[in-house]
Each structure stands twice: as C-alpha cells, then as structure tokens.
Amino acid sequence: MDDYFWDSLIDKIRENNVVPVLGSRLYVMPDGVRLQTRVAERLFQAARVAPGAALTPFHEVHEAVSILKTKLSPQRLYDAVHDAIRKTLADPGFKVPTAIEQLAKITDFRLIVTLTPDDLLLRCLRQERDRAPGLSSDADADELAETVVEILHSPTLPTSEARDLPPDWQARSRQSYLLYLFGKARSAPTFAIHDEDVLEYAHNIIARGSQTPTRFFDELQQRNLLLIGCNFPDWLSRFFLRATNRQRLLANASKFSWLVEPLEPEESLTCFLQAFNADTEIVSQLPPIEFVAELYRRWQAKVALAAPESPAQERALFFVSYSRTDSPLAHNLCDVLRGLGVRESELWFDRIAVQPGMNFDDRIKDGIRTCRYFLPLLSQGADQRGNGVFLDEWRAANARAEDEKAKGLGKDLILPIVLDSAYSPNAYGADPVNAWRSIDFGHAPGGVPDERLKNQLKQLIRQARLER
C-alpha cells in the first residue's frame, strides 16, 4: 500500500463515495481484550456453565450461544446476549476500542454499516457528529439523536419500527446513517445471535424480504465498499459482495471494494476473488486495527491541509450565544449586524465560526475568551430550559467579565438582548442572568433590534473600530 493507494482511497471517502462495513475484528479494547470474549464470558457466568474448549477468536458469542441453546429457551438466549452486551459496555473497566473511536472521527463517512449488534459505534459517532458545525450550540437530546440515524435490518422487526434512507438523504448534510446489517441487540429476537440467524438475515437481504431497507442497499450497490475486519466466513463474504453489486461479479466494473482481512494468498476466498472479481482488492498487509489507525492519520492530515484558515485568527467583534429554540431569531439578529457593517470574520456564530476538522468546544472557549462583546439572547423558551451549552457559554462569559473587573480593565463585555415581544428583563431566572441585573438589556423582538438597541450596536461597532 503506497501513497497512491491511500490518496485514492481518502479522495473517494471525502467525495462520499465509500461506505465502511465494520466487523468484530475492530472491537479490541486498548488492553488487547476482545469485546466478544467479555460478552461470551458473561453469558457463561449468567448461565452457570463452563465453556469447555476455547472459543474461536472474534466468533465467541455465536459459539457460546450454540453451546447454551440446549439449556436456555430461544427468547431467554436473546435476553441473555442483550444483557451481557449491555453490562459489558457499562462496566467501569470497559475502554472503547481505539479503532472504533478513530473511525467515528472520520466525519466524511455518511453511510456506515455495522455487523455487530451493540450500540458502541453509535455512541462514538454521535459524540463526534454532535460537535460538528451546523448544530445549534445547545441542541437537546432529541435533536442530537438525529445527527446519526439508526436503520435496522431484521426480518422480525415490527413494521412500526421499520426505517430506511430518506430519498433526500444527501441533502441532509448534518446527518449520517448507520445500518445494523444483522439487527440491533435488545430483549427481543431482532438481532442475529448464531450462525443460523446470520443465514436467515442473508436470505432476507437477497430476497428483499421483510423490513429490508431497500434504499440503503441500493446505495451500497452503487458505492465503493471498505470492508474492515468483517470476519465473514468464506460463503458470507462471497454472498455479501454479490448482494451489494447490481451485476454479477465477473461483469462488474462500476465500483470497487477493499477487503481488509488477514487472508493468505492460497485461501479459497482469495483465489475466488482473483479469478472472478478483480475489482475487490484484498488488503492483508496491515491488520484491520492498524489499517484504521493509518487511515485515520492520513485522513486527518488531508482534512487539515484542505481546511480554510481559521477565522479565530481575527478577534470576533460579537459572540452571539442563543438557545436552539431561538435559532431563527439569532439568524435575524446576525443579518442586522451584517447590515450594520460587521464583517463575517468579526461575527462568532456557531453555524459559520466552526469549520470541518475543528474542535467545537475549543472554538467556543476561544471565541468567548477573545470576543469584544458577548451577546446572550434571552427568551422565555431559553429561560425554561434547565441545561444547554448556551448556559455554559453565559457562565464562561460571566467568569471572564468578573476576571476583567478584578483586573480593573473596566470594559463592558456583556450585552443581554431580549428576544420576546414583551420587554421584561426581570422575568428571566436562569442563574447566569442574575449577574446582569445592573446591565441595561437590549430589546430585539423576533431577533430584530428596536431603534434604541440598533443605535447602541452602532455605537459599540464605532467604539470597537477606534480601539483597533
């Protein structure tokens, strides 16, 4: 794998033309312990059964279920696997596999397929996507949940829970879509726990049977696939590659696949692909986990190289801080500020101040630390929220104001602005607001400043220009 290989792959990833398919070989904790090993151990402990012979690496759970299926009813088995996964991930000593964290940080992946039933990848994806530009600075749990949309493939999934890619998914730029190919763990038989389950799920895919997300599979048939650590048996690898192609493998020349697996040249699958599917490259020079580490390193470097120069280099004149519920009104106020001559680089507004590849939290802290004026936008809706990043922003601005006051700098940093039609500054009880009782609040009903506030903003702009 030379630089050309990596550059070509990453270029395709950045063009949203690669779908990663992630398997059990990536689920190895930093201490070297496999997630499947931990889950299988819990299964045996709960059933009070000794495993007997050593289990096959990365296939432990399916083999454990095969041993226990004569001792537990089918429903009890699904409950037991779900419970074992849940408790393993909740264990205080559990550490997220590095490869999963790194893949989640590659934000150019919009469509992702997981072969495991746990929600660990989902958690990591949401943690990264929730920091991405385009979200309001205090998006609540419901909004954040939609940064990564779960799509479950399961023949036994209730119809009411069926979900597929929306027709306009590409236009929804802040959303990624995660497909659980073999279902998601829960206390119900809606995920694969043994080899016969896997066969049934595979049959459902090829037959386009019950609850098959057809639009997602249509996209898989058109896009390049990056299969990393899937640990498929030979037959399933062949099946999956055929199911995700519109034409037979021998005739296909419209897409490419990379199979990152420790396969030897003489293995049956290797020989089959070399003979019948030259557009699938077997990548065995690096183990899957090391491959991910190198992919992430090179992707980071390319993103950093392509990123525009940070607007943080120029001190923001206004930092606009608002609740998600007031997003349209915050936009209105920013439009007015631009009309008063405030340049884009002088306006700290989360939808424009954070670019891909930047750390959201760090940019917020830098913006509050360096801005000339901090504009918290107050409304009844914001006041009634008990938490939110915007409240942390207000507290950070208060801390800076107190620090500057203690140093005798004497600058008026904070200008609270009321967005409600009724101008009642004393009606707001959020704790950071108490520090502003001596400040003359501005009024911008609907996000549009009244004449008094507009004149005040003009004066602040003139004063800031003189200070420079």
C-alpha positions in Angstrom: 0.0 0.0 0.0 1.8 3.1 -1.2 0.9 6.8 -1.1 -1.2 6.4 -4.3 -3.4 3.8 -2.6 -4.1 5.9 0.4 -4.6 9.2 -1.5 -7.0 7.5 -3.9 -9.0 5.9 -1.1 -9.2 9.1 1.0 -10.2 11.1 -2.0 -13.1 8.8 -2.6 -14.0 8.9 1.1 -14.0 12.7 1.0 -16.3 12.6 -2.0 -18.8 10.5 0.0 -18.2 7.6 -2.3 -17.1 4.9 0.2 -19.2 3.0 2.7 -17.3 1.4 5.5 -18.6 -2.1 6.7 -17.2 -2.7 10.1 -16.9 -6.1 11.8 -15.9 -7.8 15.0 -12.1 -7.7 14.4 -12.1 -4.0 15.2 -13.7 -4.5 18.7 -10.5 -5.0 20.6 -10.0 -2.8 23.7 -6.7 -1.0 24.3 -5.7 -3.7 26.8 -5.9 -6.3 23.9 -9.1 -8.0 25.2 -11.8 -8.7 22.6 -15.3 -7.4 23.2 -16.7 -10.8 22.1 -14.6 -12.5 24.7 -16.0 -10.4 27.5 -19.6 -10.9 26.3 -19.2 -14.6 26.0 -17.7 -14.8 29.5 -20.8 -13.0 30.9 -23.1 -15.4 29.0 -21.4 -18.4 30.6 -21.4 -16.8 34.0 -25.0 -16.0 33.9 -26.0 -19.5 32.7 -23.5 -21.1 35.3 -22.0 -23.2 32.5 -18.3 -23.8 31.8 -17.3 -23.0 28.2 -15.3 -26.2 27.8 -12.9 -25.8 24.8 -11.5 -22.5 23.8 -13.8 -20.4 21.6 -12.8 -19.2 18.1 -11.5 -15.6 18.3 -14.0 -13.0 17.1 -16.7 -15.7 16.9 -17.0 -16.3 20.6 -20.6 -15.1 21.1 -22.1 -17.2 18.3 -20.2 -20.3 19.6 -21.3 -19.6 23.2 -24.9 -19.3 22.1 -24.6 -22.7 20.2 -23.4 -24.2 23.5 -26.2 -22.6 25.6 -29.1 -23.2 23.2 -29.8 -26.6 24.7 -30.0 -25.0 28.2 -32.0 -21.8 27.5 -35.1 -21.2 25.6 -34.7 -19.1 22.4 -36.2 -16.0 24.0 -34.0 -16.4 27.0 -31.0 -16.6 24.8 -31.7 -13.2 23.1 -32.4 -11.7 26.5 -29.1 -13.1 27.8 -27.0 -11.8 24.9 -28.6 -8.4 25.1 -28.0 -8.3 28.9 -24.4 -9.4 28.5 -23.6 -6.8 25.9 -25.3 -4.0 28.0 -23.4 -5.0 31.2 -20.1 -5.3 29.4 -20.3 -1.8 27.9 -21.4 -0.4 31.3 -18.6 -2.0 33.2 -16.4 0.7 34.8 -13.3 -1.0 33.4 -14.5 -1.1 29.8 -12.5 1.0 27.4 -13.8 1.9 23.9 -11.8 0.2 21.2 -9.4 2.7 19.6 -10.3 1.7 16.1 -14.0 2.4 16.7 -13.2 5.9 18.1 -10.9 6.6 15.1 -13.5 5.5 12.5 -16.2 7.6 14.2 -14.0 10.7 13.8 -13.8 10.3 10.1 -16.8 12.6 9.5 -16.8 12.2 5.7 -18.5 8.8 6.2 -22.2 9.5 5.8 -23.3 5.9 5.3 -21.9 3.3 7.6 -22.7 -0.5 8.1 -22.0 -2.3 11.3 -22.0 -6.1 11.6 -22.2 -6.2 15.4 -25.5 -5.7 17.4 -24.1 -3.4 20.1 -24.6 0.4 20.1 -20.9 1.2 20.8 -20.3 2.6 17.3 -23.5 4.7 17.5 -22.3 6.3 20.8 -18.9 7.2 19.3 -20.5 8.5 16.1 -22.9 10.7 18.0 -20.2 12.0 20.2 -18.3 13.2 17.1 -21.2 14.3 15.0 -22.8 16.3 17.8 -19.7 18.5 17.8 -20.0 19.2 14.0 -20.8 22.6 12.6 -24.4 23.2 11.7 -25.8 22.3 15.1 -27.1 25.0 17.3 -24.9 25.3 20.3 -27.3 23.8 22.8 -29.1 21.2 20.7 -31.1 19.0 23.0 -31.1 15.2 23.2 -33.9 14.7 20.6 -32.0 16.9 18.0 -28.7 15.4 18.7 -30.0 11.9 18.3 -30.8 12.7 14.7 -27.2 13.5 13.9 -26.8 9.7 13.4 -29.9 7.9 12.2 -30.2 4.2 13.0 -31.5 1.9 10.4 -32.2 -1.7 11.5 -32.3 -4.7 9.2 -34.2 -7.5 10.9 -36.8 -9.9 9.4 -38.6 -9.8 12.8 -38.6 -6.1 13.3 -42.0 -4.7 13.9 -43.4 -2.8 10.9 -43.9 0.3 13.0 -40.1 0.5 13.6 -39.1 0.0 10.0 -36.8 2.7 8.7 -34.9 3.4 5.5 -32.7 6.1 4.0 -34.9 9.1 3.2 -35.0 9.9 -0.5 -33.2 13.3 0.1 -30.6 11.9 2.5 -27.7 13.5 0.6 -29.2 17.0 1.1 -29.3 16.4 4.9 -25.7 17.2 5.3 -25.5 17.1 9.1 -26.9 13.5 9.2 -25.1 10.2 9.0 -26.9 6.9 8.6 -25.9 3.7 10.5 -27.2 0.3 9.2 -27.2 -2.6 11.6 -27.0 -5.4 9.0 -27.7 -8.2 11.4 -30.0 -6.3 13.7 -29.5 -4.4 17.0 -29.4 -6.0 20.4 -32.5 -5.7 22.5 -34.7 -8.0 24.7 -36.3 -9.4 21.6 -35.3 -11.8 18.7 -34.5 -8.8 16.4 -30.7 -9.5 16.0 -28.6 -12.4 14.9 -27.0 -14.4 17.8 -25.9 -17.6 16.0 -24.9 -18.8 12.5 -28.4 -19.9 11.6 -29.7 -16.4 12.3 -27.0 -15.0 10.1 -28.1 -17.3 7.3 -31.7 -16.1 7.7 -30.7 -12.5 7.6 -28.6 -13.1 4.5 -31.6 -14.8 2.8 -33.8 -11.9 3.8 -31.4 -9.5 2.1 -31.2 -11.4 -1.2 -34.9 -11.9 -1.3 -35.6 -8.3 -0.4 -37.9 -9.7 2.3 -39.4 -8.3 5.5 -38.1 -4.9 6.6 -35.2 -4.8 4.2 -34.0 -1.2 3.9 -34.1 -1.2 0.1 -32.9 2.4 -0.5 -29.8 1.8 1.7 -29.0 -1.4 -0.2 -29.4 0.5 -3.5 -26.8 2.9 -2.3 -24.5 0.0 -1.3 -24.8 -1.3 -4.8 -23.7 2.0 -6.3 -20.8 2.9 -3.9 -17.4 1.6 -3.2 -17.2 -0.5 -0.1 -14.5 -0.7 2.6 -14.9 -3.9 4.5 -12.8 -3.8 7.6 -12.4 -6.7 10.0 -15.7 -8.3 9.0 -14.5 -11.8 9.9 -17.1 -13.3 7.5 -16.9 -17.0 6.7 -16.0 -17.6 3.1 -19.5 -18.1 1.9 -20.8 -14.9 3.5 -18.0 -12.8 2.0 -19.0 -14.0 -1.5 -22.6 -13.5 -0.8 -22.2 -10.0 0.6 -20.1 -8.9 -2.3 -22.6 -10.2 -4.8 -25.6 -8.8 -2.9 -24.1 -5.3 -2.9 -23.5 -5.4 -6.6 -26.1 -4.9 -9.3 -24.3 -7.1 -11.8 -22.6 -10.4 -11.3 -19.1 -10.1 -10.0 -17.4 -11.2 -13.2 -19.1 -8.4 -15.2 -19.0 -5.6 -12.7 -16.7 -2.7 -13.4 -18.6 0.2 -12.0 -17.4 0.2 -8.4 -14.6 -1.0 -6.2 -14.3 -2.8 -2.8 -11.5 -3.2 -0.4 -11.5 -6.3 1.9 -9.2 -5.6 4.9 -8.7 -9.1 6.4 -5.8 -11.3 7.3 -6.3 -13.6 4.3 -3.5 -15.7 2.9 -2.8 -15.9 -0.9 -3.7 -19.6 -1.0 -7.1 -19.3 0.8 -10.2 -20.1 -1.1 -11.7 -16.7 -1.0 -8.5 -15.1 -2.2 -8.4 -17.4 -5.2 -12.1 -16.8 -5.9 -11.8 -13.1 -5.9 -8.6 -13.1 -8.0 -10.4 -15.2 -10.6 -13.9 -13.7 -10.6 -13.8 -10.2 -9.1 -10.7 -8.2 -9.8 -12.4 -5.1 -8.5 -12.2 -6.3 -5.0 -8.8 -5.8 -3.5 -7.7 -7.9 -0.5 -5.7 -5.7 1.9 -3.8 -8.0 4.2 -0.5 -6.1 4.6 -1.9 -4.4 7.8 -4.2 -6.0 10.4 -7.6 -4.3 10.5 -6.9 -2.2 13.6 -3.5 -0.9 12.2 -5.2 -0.2 8.9 -7.8 2.0 10.7 -5.0 3.8 12.6 -3.2 4.6 9.3 -6.4 5.6 7.5 -7.4 8.0 10.3 -3.9 9.5 10.4 -3.9 10.2 6.7 -7.5 11.4 6.6 -6.7 13.9 9.4 -3.7 15.2 7.5 -5.7 15.7 4.3 -8.5 17.4 6.1 -6.1 19.8 7.9 -4.4 20.5 4.6 -7.7 21.3 2.9 -9.2 23.3 5.8 -9.5 27.1 5.3 -7.5 29.4 7.5 -9.2 29.6 10.9 -11.3 32.7 11.4 -10.2 32.6 15.1 -7.1 34.5 13.9 -9.2 37.6 13.8 -10.8 38.6 17.0 -14.6 38.4 16.9 -16.5 41.7 17.5 -19.7 39.9 18.6 -20.2 36.5 20.1 -23.8 35.6 19.6 -25.0 33.0 22.2 -28.5 31.5 21.9 -30.8 28.6 22.7 -31.6 26.1 19.9 -35.2 27.1 20.2 -34.3 30.6 19.2 -32.2 29.7 16.2 -34.3 31.6 13.5 -34.3 34.7 15.7 -30.5 34.5 16.2 -30.2 34.4 12.4 -32.3 37.6 12.1 -30.0 39.4 14.6 -26.9 38.3 12.7 -28.4 39.6 9.5 -28.9 43.0 11.1 -25.3 43.1 12.4 -24.0 42.4 8.9 -26.2 45.2 7.7 -24.5 47.5 10.2 -21.1 46.7 8.7 -20.0 43.8 10.8 -17.8 41.5 8.7 -18.3 37.8 8.7 -14.9 37.2 10.4 -16.0 39.6 13.2 -19.1 37.6 14.0 -18.8 34.5 16.2 -21.9 32.5 15.3 -21.7 28.7 15.6 -23.0 27.9 12.2 -20.2 29.9 10.5 -17.4 30.0 13.1 -16.6 26.3 13.1 -15.2 24.6 10.1 -14.8 20.8 9.5 -11.8 19.4 11.3 -12.1 22.0 14.2 -12.8 21.1 17.8 -16.2 22.6 18.7 -15.6 23.0 22.4 -12.2 24.6 21.9 -13.6 27.1 19.3 -16.4 28.1 21.8 -13.8 28.7 24.5 -11.6 30.7 22.2 -14.5 32.7 20.9 -15.6 33.7 24.4 -12.1 34.4 25.6 -11.3 36.7 22.7 -14.5 38.4 21.6 -15.1 42.1 22.2 -18.8 41.9 23.0 -20.8 38.9 24.2 -24.5 38.9 23.2 -26.6 36.4 25.1 -30.1 36.2 23.6 -32.9 35.8 26.2 -36.3 34.3 25.7 -38.9 32.6 27.8 -38.2 29.4 25.9 -34.4 29.6 26.7 -35.1 30.6 30.3 -37.3 27.5 30.9 -34.5 25.1 29.8 -32.6 23.6 32.7 -29.5 22.9 30.7 -27.8 23.6 27.4 -24.4 24.6 26.1 -25.7 28.2 25.7 -25.9 28.4 29.6 -22.3 27.2 29.9 -21.4 29.9 27.4 -23.2 32.5 29.5 -21.3 31.3 32.7 -18.0 31.4 30.9 -18.7 35.0 29.8 -19.6 35.9 33.3 -16.3 34.4 34.6 -14.4 36.4 32.0 -16.2 39.6 32.9 -15.5 39.1 36.6 -11.9 38.5 35.9 -11.5 41.6 33.8 -13.4 43.6 36.5 -10.9 42.3 39.2 -8.0 43.4 37.0 -9.5 46.9 36.6 -10.0 46.7 32.8 -13.4 48.3 33.1 -14.7 47.0 29.7 -18.4 46.3 29.2 -18.3 42.8 27.8 -21.9 41.5 28.1 -25.0 43.0 26.4 -28.0 40.8 27.1 -30.7 41.1 24.4 -34.4 40.2 25.0 -36.0 38.4 22.0 -39.5 38.2 23.4 -42.1 40.7 22.3 -42.6 41.8 25.9 -39.6 43.7 27.3 -39.3 42.3 30.9 -35.6 41.8 31.8 -36.5 40.8 35.4 -38.7 37.9 34.1 -35.8 35.7 33.4 -34.5 33.5 36.2 -31.7 31.3 34.7 -28.8 31.5 37.1 -26.3 33.3 34.8 -28.8 36.1 34.3 -28.5 37.2 37.9 -25.1 38.6 37.2 -26.6 41.0 34.6 -29.1 42.9 36.9 -27.1 46.1 36.7 -26.8 45.9 32.9 -29.2 47.8 30.5 -30.7 45.0 28.4 -31.4 45.5 24.7 -34.6 44.6 23.0 -34.9 42.7 19.7 -38.4 41.2 19.4 -38.2 38.4 16.9 -34.5 39.0 16.5 -34.9 42.5 15.0 -33.4 45.2 17.3 -35.6 48.2 18.1 -34.2 51.7 17.4 -32.6 52.1 20.8 -30.7 48.8 20.6 -29.8 49.4 16.9 -28.2 52.7 17.9 -26.4 51.1 20.8 -25.0 48.4 18.5 -23.8 51.1 16.0 -22.0 52.8 18.9 -20.4 49.6 20.0 -19.1 49.0 16.4 -17.7 52.5 16.2 -16.0 52.1 19.6 -14.5 48.8 18.6 -13.2 50.3 15.4 -11.5 53.1 17.4 -9.9 50.6 19.8 -8.3 48.9 16.9 
